[in-house]
Amino acid sequence: MKKNILYAVVIMGLGLVCSISSFAEVKTRADMQTQINTDLPDNISGQVSVQDVREIDINMSDSAVFPEDLNSYTSVLPTGMIDPQNTSIPTIDGGDASLFDITSGAHMFTNAYTTPTDATTSVVSCGAFDDVSVTNITTDSASFIYIDSSCVLTQATSLQSGAFLRDHVGVAILTHPNNTTITGISGFTPVSIANALMSLADMSFCQGAINCATKGQNVITGNSGTLSLDKAEGDFYLHGVNARNDNKDPNMIASSALVAPVMFIGWTVTDNVEGKLIAQTTIPAGVFDDGTAVFADALPQGSLTTNQYVNNRVFMVVDSNQIAVQIGPESYNSEAGAILGIISETFVVLPVLSGTTPLATVTMRGAASDLSDPSDANIRQAIPPRATFQ
C-alpha cells in the first residue's frame, strides 16, 4: 500500500527534525537511510541518520502536518533565540535617552520540566517594542531585560539564571549609572537554539577534558620508594574525544592505570614562550621554576634547600594517556606555607600544556626521595570534575 511517509531524522546528534515526505512503499530503516542520503544535498546527507519513522496520513492541503510527538525531538533544544543576528536587537530610543527600543524577533520556549515525559516547545514572535521606559532607572545602575512566551518584558536589577531562564529569554542589558539616562545598551550573549550542539563543542574546547567522578577518578599517588607517580584508572569527558572509536559513547574515554610512567616535565624558559618539556620517569627534586632558565638548561634554575618546598602541578594528556608535570614557580620554607600557596601563588600553565587536564598538586620537599612518604611529599587531588587545584 502506498503511504506518505514523514521521516523524522536527527542531524549530527542534535534533536533537529527534518521532514522529507515522499510516496513510497513502507521500507526498512536501511532503505529509508539510503533514500534520505539520495534526497538531501551532498554536504549534509552523510551527517543524517534515521532515528524514527512515522507513518501518517497526510492531507497535502494542510499547511503543516507533524506527528503529535514532534516535541520529543525539539525538546532537547534550549529556550532561546532562533536567529540572534536579527532577533530582538536593543537600542537606545533616538528621541529620548531614558527610553529603549527592541526590534521584533522569534524565540523558542521549551518546557521539559513540567511533565518530563511530555516536553513541549513553542515558537513565539514578539515585538517590536518602542519607547519602553526603564522601571528602575532612578534607583539602580543597570537593568536586565527579559521576554517570556506571552511577549511580556521583565526588567530585573540583577542577572538572572537557572529556572528563570527556562521560560524567559534575555534580550537587553541597560546601564544607567547616572540614574537619568541610558548610557549603554547591549544584547545578552544569546542562547541560540540553532547552535546548541556547537555551543557544547565550544564549551568543551574551552574547558578541556573533565575528570569524571567515576571508577578510580584518575587519583595521583606517589610511587613507593621513588620520585615517580602512579595514576589510578578513570574516565574523562571531552566532546567527541571517542567519536572515531564508538558512536554510542562518543564523548567519554577510559584512562588506564599508570605505574611510574614516563612523564613530561615542564617549566618556563626565557627564550621560548611555549616553555620546555623533557621526558623522564621522575620529578626532579631540589628545584623550582624561578623564571631564569633558558632552553639549553637541563633543569629549572631555582634551587631548594633540604627543607624548602615547591608546588608541582600534575596534568593529564587525555588523548594519549600520559602525565605531564609543571614545576612550581615559588619556594616555601615549610610544607604548610607551600600548601597555603597553592591557591595564592602566581601560576600560569605553559602554552605547550594547554588543553591538558589538572589532576593534582605535588608539594615536594627539597631533599625528597620518595613521593609516597608523607615527610617528602603531600599530594592533593584536583577536585573532579576538572575544577581547580587545591
C-alpha positions as CSV (number, residue, x, y, z in Angstrom):
1,M,0.0,0.0,0.0
2,K,1.3,3.5,-0.9
3,K,1.7,5.7,2.1
4,N,3.0,9.2,2.5
5,I,5.9,8.8,4.9
6,L,7.2,11.6,7.2
7,Y,10.8,10.9,8.0
8,A,12.0,12.3,11.3
9,V,15.7,12.5,11.3
10,V,18.4,13.8,13.7
11,I,21.2,15.9,12.2
12,M,24.7,15.4,13.8
13,G,23.1,14.0,17.0
14,L,21.1,17.2,17.7
15,G,17.4,17.0,18.1
16,L,16.7,19.0,14.9
17,V,13.9,17.5,12.9
18,C,13.8,17.5,9.1
19,S,10.7,16.2,7.3
20,I,11.2,14.5,4.0
21,S,7.8,13.5,2.5
22,S,7.6,11.0,-0.3
23,F,5.1,8.5,-1.6
24,A,6.8,5.2,-1.3
25,E,6.2,1.6,-0.1
26,V,7.0,1.2,3.5
27,K,10.7,0.2,3.7
28,T,13.3,-0.9,6.2
29,R,15.2,1.8,8.1
30,A,18.3,1.0,6.0
31,D,16.2,1.6,2.8
32,M,15.0,4.9,4.3
33,Q,18.5,5.9,5.1
34,T,19.5,5.3,1.5
35,Q,16.6,7.4,0.3
36,I,17.4,10.2,2.7
37,N,21.1,10.2,1.5
38,T,19.8,10.5,-2.0
39,D,17.2,13.3,-1.3
40,L,19.5,15.5,0.8
41,P,22.3,17.7,-0.5
42,D,25.7,16.1,-0.6
43,N,27.2,18.3,2.0
44,I,24.8,17.1,4.7
45,S,23.5,13.7,3.6
46,G,26.3,11.8,5.2
47,Q,25.6,13.5,8.6
48,V,21.9,12.5,8.8
49,S,20.7,9.3,10.4
50,V,17.2,7.9,10.7
51,Q,16.2,7.9,14.3
52,D,12.4,7.4,14.0
53,V,9.8,6.9,11.3
54,R,6.2,7.9,11.5
55,E,3.6,6.5,9.1
56,I,0.8,9.1,8.9
57,D,-1.9,10.0,6.5
58,I,-1.0,13.5,5.3
59,N,-3.6,15.7,3.8
60,M,-1.4,17.6,1.3
61,S,-3.7,20.6,1.5
62,D,-2.8,21.1,5.2
63,S,-0.4,24.0,5.8
64,A,1.6,21.9,8.2
65,V,1.4,18.3,9.4
66,F,3.6,16.9,12.2
67,P,3.3,13.9,14.4
68,E,1.9,14.7,17.8
69,D,5.2,13.8,19.5
70,L,7.3,16.1,17.4
71,N,8.2,17.8,20.6
72,S,10.2,14.7,21.7
73,Y,12.7,15.8,19.1
74,T,12.8,19.5,19.6
75,S,12.7,19.3,23.4
76,V,16.4,18.9,23.5
77,L,16.8,22.5,22.3
78,P,17.0,25.2,25.0
79,T,14.7,28.2,25.4
80,G,16.4,30.9,23.4
81,M,16.7,33.0,20.2
82,I,16.1,31.4,16.8
83,D,18.1,34.0,14.8
84,P,20.4,36.0,17.2
85,Q,21.7,38.2,14.3
86,N,18.3,39.5,13.5
87,T,16.2,38.9,16.7
88,S,15.2,41.4,19.3
89,I,18.0,43.9,18.8
90,P,18.0,46.5,21.6
91,T,18.8,50.2,21.0
92,I,18.5,53.5,23.0
93,D,15.5,55.4,21.8
94,G,16.5,58.1,19.3
95,G,14.3,60.8,20.8
96,D,14.7,60.1,24.5
97,A,17.8,58.6,26.0
98,S,15.8,57.4,29.1
99,L,13.8,55.0,26.9
100,F,14.8,52.0,24.8
101,D,13.5,50.1,21.8
102,I,13.7,46.4,20.8
103,T,13.1,45.1,17.3
104,S,10.8,42.2,16.6
105,G,12.0,38.6,16.8
106,A,11.1,35.0,17.2
107,H,12.1,32.8,20.2
108,M,11.7,29.2,21.1
109,F,10.4,28.2,24.5
110,T,11.0,24.7,25.7
111,N,9.2,23.2,28.7
112,A,10.9,19.9,29.6
113,Y,10.3,20.2,33.3
114,T,6.5,20.3,34.0
115,T,6.0,16.9,32.5
116,P,9.4,15.5,31.5
117,T,7.8,12.6,29.6
118,D,5.7,15.1,27.5
119,A,8.0,18.0,26.8
120,T,6.6,20.9,24.7
121,T,8.1,23.6,22.6
122,S,6.6,26.7,21.0
123,V,7.9,29.4,18.8
124,V,6.7,32.9,19.6
125,S,7.2,36.1,17.6
126,C,7.2,39.3,19.7
127,G,7.6,43.0,19.2
128,A,8.7,45.4,18.1
129,F,8.8,47.3,21.4
130,D,9.2,51.1,21.1
131,D,9.7,53.9,23.7
132,V,9.9,51.5,26.7
133,S,10.7,53.2,30.0
134,V,13.2,51.8,32.4
135,T,11.5,50.8,35.7
136,N,14.4,51.3,38.0
137,I,16.4,54.0,36.2
138,T,16.4,56.3,39.2
139,T,17.4,53.7,41.8
140,D,19.8,51.2,40.1
141,S,22.8,51.4,37.8
142,A,21.8,48.6,35.4
143,S,18.7,46.8,34.2
144,F,18.4,43.3,32.6
145,I,15.6,42.9,30.2
146,Y,13.9,39.5,29.5
147,I,10.9,38.4,27.4
148,D,8.6,35.5,28.1
149,S,6.3,33.4,25.9
150,S,3.5,35.9,26.3
151,C,5.8,38.6,24.8
152,V,5.9,40.4,28.2
153,L,9.1,42.2,29.1
154,T,10.5,41.7,32.6
155,Q,13.0,44.2,33.9
156,A,15.4,42.8,36.6
157,T,18.0,44.6,38.6
158,S,20.4,41.6,38.5
159,L,21.4,38.9,36.1
160,Q,19.0,36.0,36.2
161,S,19.9,32.3,35.9
162,G,18.6,28.8,36.4
163,A,14.9,28.2,36.5
164,F,14.1,31.8,35.4
165,L,15.8,31.1,32.0
166,R,13.7,28.1,31.3
167,D,10.8,30.4,30.3
168,H,12.5,33.8,29.7
169,V,14.9,34.9,27.0
170,G,17.4,37.6,27.8
171,V,17.2,40.5,25.2
172,A,18.9,43.6,26.6
173,I,21.3,44.8,29.2
174,L,21.0,48.5,30.0
175,T,23.4,50.6,32.0
176,H,22.3,53.9,33.6
177,P,24.7,54.8,36.4
178,N,23.6,58.5,36.3
179,N,20.1,57.4,37.2
180,T,18.7,59.7,34.5
181,T,19.5,58.3,31.0
182,I,20.6,55.0,29.4
183,T,24.4,55.4,28.8
184,G,25.0,51.9,27.4
185,I,22.9,49.1,25.9
186,S,23.7,45.7,24.5
187,G,22.1,42.3,24.0
188,F,22.9,39.3,26.1
189,T,25.2,36.7,24.9
190,P,22.4,34.9,23.2
191,V,21.2,31.4,23.8
192,S,21.0,30.4,20.2
193,I,18.8,27.3,19.8
194,A,20.2,26.6,16.3
195,N,23.7,26.4,17.8
196,A,23.1,24.2,20.8
197,L,25.5,21.4,19.7
198,M,28.1,23.9,18.6
199,S,27.8,25.7,21.9
200,L,28.5,22.4,23.7
201,A,31.5,21.8,21.5
202,D,32.8,25.3,22.1
203,M,32.4,24.9,25.8
204,S,34.2,21.6,25.8
205,F,37.1,23.0,23.7
206,C,37.4,26.0,26.1
207,Q,37.3,24.0,29.3
208,G,39.2,20.9,28.2
209,A,38.7,17.4,29.3
210,I,36.8,16.8,32.5
211,N,38.0,14.3,35.0
212,C,34.8,12.2,35.7
213,A,33.8,11.2,39.3
214,T,33.7,7.6,38.3
215,K,35.8,4.5,38.9
216,G,39.2,5.4,40.2
217,Q,38.9,9.1,39.4
218,N,42.4,9.2,38.0
219,V,43.8,9.7,41.5
220,I,47.5,10.5,41.6
221,T,49.7,8.9,44.3
222,G,53.5,8.7,44.9
223,N,55.3,5.6,43.6
224,S,56.8,3.8,46.5
225,G,60.4,4.5,47.1
226,T,60.9,6.8,44.1
227,L,60.2,10.3,42.7
228,S,57.8,8.8,40.2
229,L,54.0,9.0,40.2
230,D,51.2,6.4,39.9
231,K,47.7,7.1,38.5
232,A,44.5,5.2,39.1
233,E,42.2,4.3,36.3
234,G,39.4,6.7,35.4
235,D,37.3,8.3,32.8
236,F,37.4,11.7,31.1
237,Y,34.7,13.6,29.3
238,L,35.7,15.6,26.2
239,H,33.2,16.4,23.4
240,G,33.9,14.0,20.5
241,V,37.0,12.5,22.0
242,N,35.9,8.9,21.4
243,A,33.7,9.5,18.3
244,R,36.1,7.7,15.9
245,N,36.0,4.6,18.1
246,D,32.4,4.3,19.4
247,N,29.4,6.2,18.1
248,K,27.4,5.1,21.1
249,D,29.9,6.5,23.6
250,P,31.5,9.4,21.6
251,N,32.3,11.8,24.4
252,M,33.9,9.5,27.1
253,I,37.3,8.0,27.1
254,A,38.7,5.5,29.6
255,S,42.1,6.1,31.0
256,S,44.0,3.1,32.2
257,A,46.0,3.0,35.4
258,L,49.7,4.1,35.2
259,V,52.6,3.0,37.3
260,A,55.8,5.1,37.3
261,P,55.2,6.1,33.6
262,V,57.4,8.3,31.5
263,M,56.2,11.8,32.2
264,F,56.6,15.2,30.5
265,I,58.3,17.5,33.0
266,G,57.9,21.2,32.0
267,W,59.0,24.7,33.1
268,T,59.3,28.2,31.7
269,V,62.3,29.4,29.8
270,T,63.2,32.9,28.8
271,D,63.9,32.1,25.1
272,N,60.9,30.1,24.2
273,V,57.3,31.2,25.0
274,E,56.0,27.7,24.9
275,G,58.3,26.5,27.7
276,K,60.4,23.4,27.8
277,L,59.5,19.8,28.3
278,I,61.7,16.8,29.0
279,A,60.6,13.2,29.2
280,Q,61.6,11.1,32.2
281,T,60.0,8.9,34.9
282,T,60.9,11.1,37.9
283,I,60.1,14.6,39.1
284,P,63.4,16.4,39.7
285,A,63.9,17.3,43.4
286,G,65.6,20.3,44.8
287,V,64.4,22.8,42.1
288,F,61.7,25.3,41.5
289,D,61.0,27.5,38.4
290,D,62.4,30.9,39.2
291,G,61.8,32.1,35.6
292,T,65.5,32.5,34.7
293,A,66.2,29.2,32.8
294,V,66.9,29.2,29.1
295,F,66.0,26.4,26.8
296,A,69.5,24.9,26.9
297,D,69.4,24.4,30.6
298,A,68.7,20.8,31.8
299,L,66.6,21.9,34.7
300,P,64.9,25.0,36.2
301,Q,67.4,27.3,37.8
302,G,65.7,27.9,41.2
303,S,67.3,25.8,44.0
304,L,65.7,24.5,47.1
305,T,67.4,23.8,50.4
306,T,66.8,20.5,52.1
307,N,63.6,21.5,53.9
308,Q,62.2,24.0,51.5
309,Y,59.1,23.1,49.4
310,V,57.7,23.6,45.9
311,N,54.2,23.0,44.4
312,N,54.4,21.0,41.3
313,R,51.2,20.6,39.2
314,V,50.2,17.3,37.6
315,F,48.2,17.3,34.3
316,M,46.8,14.6,32.1
317,V,47.2,14.5,28.3
318,V,43.9,12.7,27.8
319,D,44.1,11.5,24.2
320,S,47.5,9.8,24.7
321,N,47.0,8.8,28.4
322,Q,50.2,10.5,29.5
323,I,51.1,12.5,32.6
324,A,52.7,16.0,32.5
325,V,54.2,17.8,35.5
326,Q,54.9,21.5,35.6
327,I,57.5,22.6,38.1
328,G,56.1,25.3,40.5
329,P,57.2,28.9,40.5
330,E,57.7,29.6,44.2
331,S,59.8,28.2,47.0
332,Y,58.5,27.9,50.6
333,N,60.2,27.4,54.0
334,S,57.5,25.0,55.3
335,E,55.1,22.4,53.9
336,A,52.2,24.3,55.5
337,G,53.2,27.5,53.8
338,A,53.5,25.8,50.5
339,I,50.0,24.2,50.8
340,L,48.6,27.6,51.5
341,G,50.4,29.0,48.5
342,I,48.7,26.6,46.1
343,I,45.7,29.0,45.7
344,S,47.7,32.2,46.1
345,E,50.9,31.9,44.1
346,T,51.1,33.1,40.6
347,F,50.9,30.1,38.4
348,V,50.4,30.1,34.7
349,V,50.0,26.9,32.7
350,L,52.7,26.5,30.0
351,P,51.3,27.1,26.5
352,V,52.7,23.7,25.5
353,L,50.4,22.1,28.1
354,S,47.3,24.0,27.1
355,G,44.3,21.6,26.7
356,T,45.5,19.2,29.4
357,T,43.5,18.4,32.5
358,P,44.7,19.2,36.0
359,L,44.8,16.1,38.3
360,A,46.9,17.0,41.4
361,T,49.4,19.2,43.1
362,V,52.5,17.5,44.5
363,T,54.0,19.6,47.3
364,M,57.6,18.3,47.4
365,R,60.4,18.8,49.9
366,G,63.7,19.9,48.5
367,A,65.5,16.7,49.5
368,A,62.6,14.4,48.7
369,S,63.5,10.9,47.5
370,D,60.1,9.0,48.0
371,L,56.9,10.6,46.8
372,S,54.9,8.0,48.7
373,D,56.4,9.2,52.0
374,P,54.3,12.0,53.7
375,S,57.5,13.5,55.0
376,D,58.7,14.1,51.4
377,A,55.5,14.9,49.6
378,N,51.9,16.0,50.1
379,I,49.7,15.1,47.1
380,R,46.4,16.9,46.8
381,Q,44.0,15.9,44.1
382,A,42.3,18.5,41.9
383,I,38.6,18.5,42.6
384,P,36.7,16.4,40.0
385,P,35.1,17.2,37.7
386,R,38.0,19.2,36.4
387,A,37.7,22.2,38.7
388,T,40.8,23.7,40.3
389,F,43.9,22.7,42.1
390,Q,43.7,22.7,45.9
